[in-house]
Amino acid sequence: MVSNVTHTAISKVALAREAKKATKFLLGKSVSRIWRHRPSEIVIEFKDGVRLFVDKNKFGLELSITRK
C-alpha cells in the first residue's frame, strides 16, 4: 500500500519511490470504473476491489491506495 504523503517539501527521491511502489502494486490490474469522488479528487477502482485515490491538495498530488 502507498502511504499518504502530506509533507510541504517532498524530495524527488521520495516522489520516485512512491511512484515506483504504486506502479509495482497496480501492475497488471484491470480498471473497473473511474469516478470523481470530490471536485479535487478522482478514484480509480480496479476489478479486484483495490482503489487508487488521486487528490490535489495545497502541496501537490496525494496518492492513496486502499482495498474495498
N, C-alpha and C positions, 0 to 999 in steps of 0.2 A: 504494500500500500504506500502511496505517496503522501507524505505529510503536508499539511497546510503550511505555507511559508508567509509570514506577515512582517518580516523584518524591513526596516527602512532602507538598508543598504545590503543588497544581495550580490555576492561576488559572481563573476562569470563562471567560476568553477562550480559553485553551488547550483547555479541555474543549469549548467550542463549535466551535473549529477542528477538533479531532479528530472530533467528531460529523459535521461538515459533510463532511470528507474521506471518512469511512466511508459516509455517505449517497450521496455522488456516485459512489463506487467500486461500491457494491452496487445502485444504482438499476436496476431492470428485470430483475434476476437472479431465476431461479426456484429455489426450495428443493428439493433432492433428498432430504435427510434431516437429522434433528436427533438428537443423542445426548449423553449425559453422559460426557465423557472422564474426569473425576475428580469427586469429591464437590463441589468448589467451581467446576467449570467445565462449560460447555456448548459444543458445537460445532455450528455450522450449516453444512452443506455444500450448495453450490449445484450445479446441473446442469452448469456449465462447469468444475467442479473447484475453484473458489475455496472456502476455508473461513474462517469467522469464529469465532474462539475468544473467549468471554467468560468471564473468570476473576475471581473475587473474591480479593483479597489484603488485606493489613493496611492498605493505603492507599485501598481502594475497589475499583472495577472496572477491569480491564485488557482492552483490545481488541487483538486481533491478527488480521490478515488475511493468509492465505497461499494459495499455489496448490498443488495436489496434485502 
